[in-house]
Amino acid sequence: MAKKKSGKRKYSPSASKDVASAMRRRKRGTLRSGKGGKGGKVTSRKQAIAIALSEARGKGKKVPRKRSRKRG
């Protein structure tokens, strides 16, 4: 039998708005990668989401911690 999910949100609604905003910026071509937006233009959907969640984390919104990479 499948485990029952709890009703608790992983991401805050305002974090979702940040992601939507980043997706629009990506579409317009104004979303940039790197420190201070000095990197290249972001065209990847996954990268746009990652940038948005990172920005939301910086603002102190409810976003799960970044997964630590396992090496080896």
MMTF fields as JSON, N, C-alpha, C and O atoms, coordinates in Angstrom:
{
  "mmtfVersion": "1.0.0",
  "mmtfProducer": "UNKNOWN",
  "numBonds": 287,
  "numAtoms": 288,
  "numGroups": 72,
  "numChains": 1,
  "numModels": 1,
  "chainsPerModel": [1],
  "groupsPerChain": [72],
  "chainIdList": ["A"],
  "bondAtomList": [4, 2, 8, 6, 12, 10, 16, 14, 20, 18, 24, 22, 28, 26, 32, 30, 36, 34, 40, 38, 44, 42, 48, 46, 52, 50, 56, 54, 60, 58, 64, 62, 68, 66, 72, 70, 76, 74, 80, 78, 84, 82, 88, 86, 92, 90, 96, 94, 100, 98, 104, 102, 108, 106, 112, 110, 116, 114, 120, 118, 124, 122, 128, 126, 132, 130, 136, 134, 140, 138, 144, 142, 148, 146, 152, 150, 156, 154, 160, 158, 164, 162, 168, 166, 172, 170, 176, 174, 180, 178, 184, 182, 188, 186, 192, 190, 196, 194, 200, 198, 204, 202, 208, 206, 212, 210, 216, 214, 220, 218, 224, 222, 228, 226, 232, 230, 236, 234, 240, 238, 244, 242, 248, 246, 252, 250, 256, 254, 260, 258, 264, 262, 268, 266, 272, 270, 276, 274, 280, 278, 284, 282],
  "bondOrderList": [1, 1, 1, 1, 1, 1, 1, 1, 1, 1, 1, 1, 1, 1, 1, 1, 1, 1, 1, 1, 1, 1, 1, 1, 1, 1, 1, 1, 1, 1, 1, 1, 1, 1, 1, 1, 1, 1, 1, 1, 1, 1, 1, 1, 1, 1, 1, 1, 1, 1, 1, 1, 1, 1, 1, 1, 1, 1, 1, 1, 1, 1, 1, 1, 1, 1, 1, 1, 1, 1, 1],
  "groupList": [{"groupName": "MET", "atomNameList": ["N", "CA", "C", "O"], "elementList": ["N", "C", "C", "O"], "formalChargeList": [0, 0, 0, 0], "bondAtomList": [1, 0, 2, 1, 3, 2], "bondOrderList": [1, 1, 2], "singleLetterCode": "M", "chemCompType": "L-PEPTIDE LINKING"}, {"groupName": "ALA", "atomNameList": ["N", "CA", "C", "O"], "elementList": ["N", "C", "C", "O"], "formalChargeList": [0, 0, 0, 0], "bondAtomList": [1, 0, 2, 1, 3, 2], "bondOrderList": [1, 1, 2], "singleLetterCode": "A", "chemCompType": "L-PEPTIDE LINKING"}, {"groupName": "LYS", "atomNameList": ["N", "CA", "C", "O"], "elementList": ["N", "C", "C", "O"], "formalChargeList": [0, 0, 0, 0], "bondAtomList": [1, 0, 2, 1, 3, 2], "bondOrderList": [1, 1, 2], "singleLetterCode": "K", "chemCompType": "L-PEPTIDE LINKING"}, {"groupName": "SER", "atomNameList": ["N", "CA", "C", "O"], "elementList": ["N", "C", "C", "O"], "formalChargeList": [0, 0, 0, 0], "bondAtomList": [1, 0, 2, 1, 3, 2], "bondOrderList": [1, 1, 2], "singleLetterCode": "S", "chemCompType": "L-PEPTIDE LINKING"}, {"groupName": "GLY", "atomNameList": ["N", "CA", "C", "O"], "elementList": ["N", "C", "C", "O"], "formalChargeList": [0, 0, 0, 0], "bondAtomList": [1, 0, 2, 1, 3, 2], "bondOrderList": [1, 1, 2], "singleLetterCode": "G", "chemCompType": "PEPTIDE LINKING"}, {"groupName": "ARG", "atomNameList": ["N", "CA", "C", "O"], "elementList": ["N", "C", "C", "O"], "formalChargeList": [0, 0, 0, 0], "bondAtomList": [1, 0, 2, 1, 3, 2], "bondOrderList": [1, 1, 2], "singleLetterCode": "R", "chemCompType": "L-PEPTIDE LINKING"}, {"groupName": "TYR", "atomNameList": ["N", "CA", "C", "O"], "elementList": ["N", "C", "C", "O"], "formalChargeList": [0, 0, 0, 0], "bondAtomList": [1, 0, 2, 1, 3, 2], "bondOrderList": [1, 1, 2], "singleLetterCode": "Y", "chemCompType": "L-PEPTIDE LINKING"}, {"groupName": "PRO", "atomNameList": ["N", "CA", "C", "O"], "elementList": ["N", "C", "C", "O"], "formalChargeList": [0, 0, 0, 0], "bondAtomList": [1, 0, 2, 1, 3, 2], "bondOrderList": [1, 1, 2], "singleLetterCode": "P", "chemCompType": "L-PEPTIDE LINKING"}, {"groupName": "ASP", "atomNameList": ["N", "CA", "C", "O"], "elementList": ["N", "C", "C", "O"], "formalChargeList": [0, 0, 0, 0], "bondAtomList": [1, 0, 2, 1, 3, 2], "bondOrderList": [1, 1, 2], "singleLetterCode": "D", "chemCompType": "L-PEPTIDE LINKING"}, {"groupName": "VAL", "atomNameList": ["N", "CA", "C", "O"], "elementList": ["N", "C", "C", "O"], "formalChargeList": [0, 0, 0, 0], "bondAtomList": [1, 0, 2, 1, 3, 2], "bondOrderList": [1, 1, 2], "singleLetterCode": "V", "chemCompType": "L-PEPTIDE LINKING"}, {"groupName": "THR", "atomNameList": ["N", "CA", "C", "O"], "elementList": ["N", "C", "C", "O"], "formalChargeList": [0, 0, 0, 0], "bondAtomList": [1, 0, 2, 1, 3, 2], "bondOrderList": [1, 1, 2], "singleLetterCode": "T", "chemCompType": "L-PEPTIDE LINKING"}, {"groupName": "LEU", "atomNameList": ["N", "CA", "C", "O"], "elementList": ["N", "C", "C", "O"], "formalChargeList": [0, 0, 0, 0], "bondAtomList": [1, 0, 2, 1, 3, 2], "bondOrderList": [1, 1, 2], "singleLetterCode": "L", "chemCompType": "L-PEPTIDE LINKING"}, {"groupName": "GLN", "atomNameList": ["N", "CA", "C", "O"], "elementList": ["N", "C", "C", "O"], "formalChargeList": [0, 0, 0, 0], "bondAtomList": [1, 0, 2, 1, 3, 2], "bondOrderList": [1, 1, 2], "singleLetterCode": "Q", "chemCompType": "L-PEPTIDE LINKING"}, {"groupName": "ILE", "atomNameList": ["N", "CA", "C", "O"], "elementList": ["N", "C", "C", "O"], "formalChargeList": [0, 0, 0, 0], "bondAtomList": [1, 0, 2, 1, 3, 2], "bondOrderList": [1, 1, 2], "singleLetterCode": "I", "chemCompType": "L-PEPTIDE LINKING"}, {"groupName": "GLU", "atomNameList": ["N", "CA", "C", "O"], "elementList": ["N", "C", "C", "O"], "formalChargeList": [0, 0, 0, 0], "bondAtomList": [1, 0, 2, 1, 3, 2], "bondOrderList": [1, 1, 2], "singleLetterCode": "E", "chemCompType": "L-PEPTIDE LINKING"}],
  "groupTypeList": [0, 1, 2, 2, 2, 3, 4, 2, 5, 2, 6, 3, 7, 3, 1, 3, 2, 8, 9, 1, 3, 1, 0, 5, 5, 5, 2, 5, 4, 10, 11, 5, 3, 4, 2, 4, 4, 2, 4, 4, 2, 9, 10, 3, 5, 2, 12, 1, 13, 1, 13, 1, 11, 3, 14, 1, 5, 4, 2, 4, 2, 2, 9, 7, 5, 2, 5, 3, 5, 2, 5, 4],
  "groupIdList": [1, 2, 3, 4, 5, 6, 7, 8, 9, 10, 11, 12, 13, 14, 15, 16, 17, 18, 19, 20, 21, 22, 23, 24, 25, 26, 27, 28, 29, 30, 31, 32, 33, 34, 35, 36, 37, 38, 39, 40, 41, 42, 43, 44, 45, 46, 47, 48, 49, 50, 51, 52, 53, 54, 55, 56, 57, 58, 59, 60, 61, 62, 63, 64, 65, 66, 67, 68, 69, 70, 71, 72],
  "secStructList": [7, 7, 7, 7, 7, 7, 1, 7, 7, 1, 1, 7, 2, 2, 2, 2, 2, 2, 2, 2, 2, 2, 2, 2, 2, 2, 2, 2, 6, 7, 7, 5, 7, 1, 4, 4, 4, 7, 1, 7, 5, 7, 7, 7, 2, 2, 2, 2, 2, 2, 2, 2, 2, 2, 2, 2, 2, 2, 6, 6, 7, 1, 7, 7, 7, 7, 7, 7, 7, 7, 7, 7],
  "xCoordList": [0.832, 0.0, 0.879, 1.907, 0.486, 1.259, 1.177, 0.178, 2.278, 2.331, 1.447, 1.393, 0.754, -0.098, 0.755, 1.582, 0.546, 1.312, 0.709, -0.506, 1.592, 1.087, 0.633, 1.08, -0.24, -0.79, 0.112, -0.304, 1.331, 2.237, 2.911, 3.34, 2.995, 3.625, 5.136, 5.713, 5.78, 7.246, 7.738, 8.753, 6.994, 7.366, 6.269, 5.086, 6.652, 5.642, 5.02, 5.654, 3.79, 3.149, 3.962, 3.978, 4.628, 5.419, 6.661, 7.164, 7.161, 8.296, 7.849, 8.615, 6.599, 6.039, 5.937, 6.167, 5.586, 5.49, 6.864, 6.987, 7.9, 9.269, 9.674, 10.335, 9.274, 9.598, 8.877, 9.466, 7.609, 6.834, 7.467, 7.53, 7.932, 8.574, 9.873, 10.164, 10.644, 11.902, 11.649, 12.422, 10.558, 10.22, 9.874, 10.224, 9.185, 8.861, 10.128, 10.292, 11.03, 12.299, 13.109, 13.768, 13.048, 13.769, 13.179, 13.915, 11.851, 11.171, 11.543, 11.746, 11.627, 11.973, 13.454, 13.87, 14.25, 15.698, 16.45, 17.586, 15.826, 16.49, 17.051, 17.714, 16.787, 17.306, 18.736, 19.017, 19.641, 21.058, 21.61, 21.124, 22.631, 23.23, 24.436, 24.881, 24.961, 26.19, 25.927, 24.815, 26.982, 26.923, 26.568, 27.269, 25.479, 25.071, 24.543, 24.46, 24.184, 23.647, 24.657, 24.307, 25.934, 26.992, 27.355, 28.217, 26.682, 26.971, 26.202, 25.763, 26.048, 25.355, 23.848, 23.309, 23.184, 21.723, 21.236, 21.803, 20.204, 19.667, 18.587, 17.623, 18.755, 17.751, 17.124, 16.039, 17.804, 17.323, 16.238, 16.37, 15.15, 14.022, 14.457, 14.101, 15.234, 15.697, 16.589, 16.496, 17.46, 18.361, 17.566, 17.904, 16.516, 15.67, 14.997, 14.922, 14.509, 13.869, 14.877, 14.575, 16.08, 17.136, 17.511, 17.7, 17.617, 17.959, 16.846, 17.119, 15.593, 14.439, 14.39, 14.164, 14.599, 14.554, 15.7, 15.543, 16.848, 18.007, 17.74, 18.091, 17.117, 16.767, 15.737, 15.816, 14.768, 13.729, 14.357, 13.977, 15.325, 16.048, 16.756, 16.76, 17.347, 18.061, 17.142, 17.556, 15.882, 14.892, 14.281, 13.511, 14.627, 14.133, 12.772, 12.075, 12.387, 11.096, 11.223, 12.326, 10.067, 10.076, 10.366, 9.493, 11.614, 12.08, 12.986, 13.845, 12.82, 13.7, 15.161, 15.493, 16.033, 17.474, 17.933, 17.341, 18.998, 19.585, 20.162, 20.8, 19.951, 20.479, 21.98, 22.569, 22.62, 24.084, 24.493, 23.873, 25.552, 26.02, 26.817, 27.635, 26.576, 27.34, 28.451, 28.205, 29.644, 30.793, 31.304, 31.205, 31.861, 32.45, 31.81, 32.162],
  "yCoordList": [-1.193, 0.0, 1.26, 1.296, 2.267, 3.5, 4.297, 4.276, 5.004, 5.847, 7.07, 7.654, 7.459, 8.64, 9.892, 9.988, 10.848, 12.096, 13.03, 13.074, 13.781, 14.765, 15.999, 16.226, 16.782, 17.94, 19.164, 20.248, 19.01, 20.145, 20.497, 19.613, 21.781, 22.243, 22.194, 22.487, 21.82, 21.837, 23.234, 23.711, 23.878, 25.21, 26.198, 25.865, 27.409, 28.429, 28.942, 28.879, 29.448, 29.985, 31.128, 31.286, 31.914, 33.024, 32.52, 33.192, 31.336, 30.737, 30.318, 30.415, 29.85, 29.467, 30.688, 30.6, 31.838, 33.079, 33.492, 33.996, 33.275, 33.588, 32.739, 33.224, 31.468, 30.559, 31.024, 31.05, 31.387, 31.869, 33.124, 33.286, 34.002, 35.238, 34.933, 35.554, 33.981, 33.607, 32.986, 33.195, 32.221, 31.596, 32.669, 32.553, 33.707, 34.82, 35.557, 35.924, 35.77, 36.442, 35.623, 36.172, 34.291, 33.412, 33.557, 33.625, 33.605, 33.745, 35.045, 35.091, 36.121, 37.436, 37.542, 38.403, 36.653, 36.668, 37.573, 37.955, 37.931, 38.814, 38.056, 38.648, 36.737, 35.941, 35.535, 34.932, 35.874, 35.587, 34.781, 34.878, 33.986, 33.136, 33.832, 34.867, 33.262, 33.78, 34.833, 35.344, 35.148, 36.121, 37.499, 38.042, 38.045, 39.391, 39.44, 40.516, 38.278, 38.23, 38.598, 39.105, 38.334, 38.707, 37.569, 37.724, 36.415, 35.261, 35.33, 36.398, 34.182, 34.115, 34.102, 34.035, 34.169, 34.151, 32.733, 31.762, 32.613, 31.305, 30.898, 31.633, 29.714, 29.21, 27.925, 27.539, 27.262, 26.001, 26.226, 27.074, 25.442, 25.524, 25.112, 25.757, 24.025, 23.516, 24.524, 24.702, 25.186, 26.179, 27.38, 27.95, 27.762, 28.881, 28.573, 29.438, 27.343, 26.933, 26.937, 27.392, 26.427, 26.377, 27.782, 28.005, 28.719, 30.107, 30.716, 31.389, 30.481, 31.031, 30.503, 31.273, 29.195, 28.606, 29.117, 29.336, 29.304, 29.834, 31.262, 31.625, 32.071, 33.453, 33.462, 34.279, 32.544, 32.45, 32.072, 32.601, 31.147, 30.751, 31.958, 32.146, 32.759, 33.961, 34.97, 35.701, 35.012, 35.93, 35.366, 36.046, 34.119, 33.497, 32.841, 32.635, 32.512, 31.854, 30.366, 29.822, 29.71, 28.287, 27.453, 27.222, 27.013, 26.182, 25.115, 25.443, 23.843, 22.815, 23.089, 23.747, 22.573, 22.751, 22.104, 21.135, 22.658, 22.12, 20.745, 20.579, 19.753, 18.405, 18.407, 19.021, 17.723, 17.657, 16.578, 15.519, 16.875, 15.923, 14.808, 15.045, 13.604, 12.467, 12.156, 11.981, 12.089, 11.788, 10.396, 9.887, 9.784, 8.47, 7.515, 6.336],
  "zCoordList": [0.0, 0.0, 0.0, 0.676, -0.738, -0.838, 0.457, 1.176, 0.72, 1.916, 1.745, 0.663, 2.805, 2.753, 2.903, 3.81, 2.005, 2.06, 3.101, 3.294, 3.772, 4.726, 3.951, 2.827, 4.539, 3.857, 3.893, 3.485, 4.371, 4.516, 3.183, 2.442, 2.895, 1.648, 1.742, 2.789, 0.636, 0.594, 0.216, 0.724, -0.688, -1.172, -0.822, -0.893, -0.445, -0.126, -1.426, -2.479, -1.361, -2.568, -3.192, -4.412, -2.36, -2.897, -3.629, -4.53, -3.247, -3.957, -5.356, -6.314, -5.466, -6.769, -7.678, -8.884, -7.076, -7.849, -8.37, -9.486, -7.549, -7.962, -9.157, -10.075, -9.144, -10.246, -11.514, -12.595, -11.376, -12.53, -13.12, -14.339, -12.251, -12.689, -13.442, -14.465, -12.934, -13.583, -14.954, -15.888, -15.069, -16.353, -17.387, -18.561, -16.932, -17.842, -18.259, -19.423, -17.287, -17.614, -18.613, -19.496, -18.457, -19.395, -20.791, -21.775, -20.878, -22.172, -22.862, -24.075, -22.045, -22.599, -22.923, -23.698, -22.32, -22.563, -21.611, -21.892, -20.465, -19.505, -18.305, -17.453, -18.231, -17.12, -17.424, -18.459, -16.505, -16.723, -15.557, -14.43, -15.847, -14.818, -14.214, -14.711, -13.144, -12.53, -11.486, -11.349, -10.746, -9.663, -10.215, -11.068, -9.717, -10.137, -11.565, -12.156, -12.131, -13.495, -14.553, -15.619, -14.247, -15.196, -16.148, -17.014, -15.978, -16.834, -18.137, -18.562, -18.761, -20.044, -19.896, -18.792, -21.037, -21.083, -20.778, -21.279, -19.97, -19.599, -20.593, -20.809, -21.2, -22.135, -21.607, -22.04, -20.671, -20.126, -19.082, -18.199, -19.2, -18.269, -16.868, -15.881, -16.791, -15.495, -14.788, -13.574, -15.557, -14.979, -14.465, -13.428, -15.186, -14.776, -13.439, -12.567, -13.276, -12.03, -10.892, -9.789, -11.161, -10.142, -9.671, -8.475, -10.597, -10.256, -9.404, -8.41, -9.793, -9.066, -7.64, -6.707, -7.455, -6.116, -5.258, -4.057, -5.885, -5.179, -4.703, -3.58, -5.568, -5.201, -4.07, -3.152, -4.146, -3.113, -1.771, -0.727, -1.812, -0.589, 0.019, 1.236, -0.838, -0.392, 0.267, 1.168, -0.184, 0.394, 1.676, 2.354, 2.005, 3.234, 3.091, 4.085, 1.868, 1.653, 1.919, 1.982, 2.076, 2.408, 1.159, 0.322, 1.063, -0.043, 0.562, 1.38, 0.184, 0.758, 0.454, -0.532, 1.32, 1.13, -0.165, -0.639, -0.726, -1.946, -1.624, -0.584, -2.497, -2.256, -2.31, -3.2, -1.362, -1.391, -2.396, -2.483, -3.15, -4.155, -3.513, -2.624, -3.962, -3.444, -4.422, -5.616, -3.934, -4.797, -4.519, -3.402, -5.565, -5.353, -6.194, -6.169]
}
